Amino acid sequence: MDREFIARGLQRSSPGRFLLWILPWAALLAFGLYCAGLCLAKGLNQTNMDNRFAFGLWIFLDLTVIALGAGAFLTGFLLYILKLDELRAVINSAVVIGVVCYSGAVSALMVDVGQPLRSWFTFWYPNVHSMLTEVTFCISCYLTVLLIEYLPIVLRNRKLRDVPSFLVFEHKLHNLVYVLAGVGTFLSFFHQGSLGGLYGVLRGRPFAFREGFAVWPSTFFLFILSAAAVGPSFILLTTKLVETLSRKRLVRPTVYSLLARVSGLLLAVYVLAKAVDTLVWINRTSPGHGFLASQYYSWKPFGTWILFAEIVVFGMLPALVMLTPRLRAHNGWLVGAAAMACGGVALNRFVMTVQTLALPTLSFDSFVSYYPSWQEVGTFLAVVAYGVLLYSFSFRYFNLFPEERELRLEAAVHEEESALAGRY
């Protein structure tokens, strides 16, 4: 029965092996849901967040996964708007990754708010002066767009295509992909920027405060650039990981090369902008508020090493690797550079979320550290487990990689030719 739902020409593991794969993740999801239930039932006193650390592990998780999920809107923009047809090989996978990242982020936010039954207040009583209101509207709308884009992938399932009405509906949705790609790019552009702009307008936190262009602080544009830069890298990483676990070729090497070039180019632009922004902050913004920049890095475990790691180690180096043809042609260098780029955006979101709040800003203020509780960690792991499960089921029952069947046939022909050549 299970085999009837798998697309023709694709090979998947036996139901038993698949069950062994999903059971640990299902158990982890159950534990995480228990932790989230404790936070919702007993309140946020189950966490280590307080008035000082209103933003903790969950907000760090949200900012990171939303940045990593940017590959969905960027891939759609490059494929449908800029006509880079090579990316058609990963567009379905990018959509699933986007659904995982954004739905996971929204779920964590519901727990973080603490009163999910009042979540509709944001829409009915919006604070028009808050960047978070715009973020809430854009994320909710873009998640809807992603779900609409995900629906045709589901409707192309082998069994569902036997239903004529589903086939017609899928065709109608497919005609909307260009509109959805444009709308998704617009929504992602603004909510990624507003997430960064939120920190840039914190005048009481000179470590994060930035001067801006018109009404937007520089962090608005830095968040957009960093998310767009690591999105293709995350798609590259996940595709390589799925190839390794499934032991199948899913895309051609040219697709990896294109993803690396796009990611490397955008990452280089981001590193340059980040370096300029940091120099302006060190020499003008921070001293103008009465603080030497060196003061922010005198509190352990934070130090200047974290700034060097973010800009040079996890920014400049992976950008150079991905922009150098000889290096990105080597699988180890390519995967390592993509992982470093993703690690760099995670480090940046950690700095903006945790380091910003930990550093004292008044003479009588103290340095306050933050460590997440096990309930926070469990809820975090629930999002990870949910993402693995959704992607696993999508990979098994839907055709996420359109070139997989063709590559399998090419491999079979090559093996047959090699066997014949060895025989004669």
Secondary structure, DSSP 8 states (H G I E B T S, - for coil): -GGGGS-TT-----HHHHHHHHHHHHHHHHHHHHHHHHHHHH-GGGSS--SS-SS-HHHHHHHHHHHHTHHHHHHHIIIIIS--GGGGGTHHHHHHHHHHHHHHHHHHHHHHHS-GGGTTHHHHS--TT-HHHHHHHHHHHHHHHHHHHHHHHHHTSTTGGGSHHHHHHHHHHHTTHHHHHHHHHHHHHHHHHHHHHHHHT-TT-TTT---EETTEEHHHHHHHHHHHHHHHHHHHHHHHHHHHHHT---S-HHHHHHHHHHHHHHHHHHHHHHHHHHHHIIIIIHHHTT--GGGGGSSTT--HHHHHIIIIIIIIHHHHHHH-HHHHTSHHHHHHHHHHHHHHHHHHHHIIIIIHHHS--STT---------HHHHHHHHHHHHHHHHHHHHHHHHS---TTHHHHHHHHHHHHHHHHHHHH-
